[in-house]
Amino acid sequence: MTETTATPDSPQLDDARLRRMKFRAWHRGTREADYMIGCFFDRFHSQWGEAEAVWFETLMDEEDVDILGWALGTLSVPEEYAGPLMDRMRQLDYVEIPR
């Protein structure tokens, strides 16, 4: 049986899909992107439904430099990524850098 994640008002996301998303979030190619995107995924994915998962999967197709620029506020956020998830990503309080 496949494990799933659900929020009270959303359908469940299957475990294999979540594993792929986590892998992509933590294997970006730069340490900075890994921490920012990986920590964002780890902290918030359990609250996501289908729409949020699709947003994140689409974001993972973008270049790290763009994602970092949008999150840090050095680049304008494209309309397709603007909204509550990018607003949350821009807060950066979820990033935990190991010492």
Beta strands, then each sheet from edge to edge (+ up, - down):
strand 1: 4-5
strand 2: 13-14
sheet 1: 1+ 2-
end
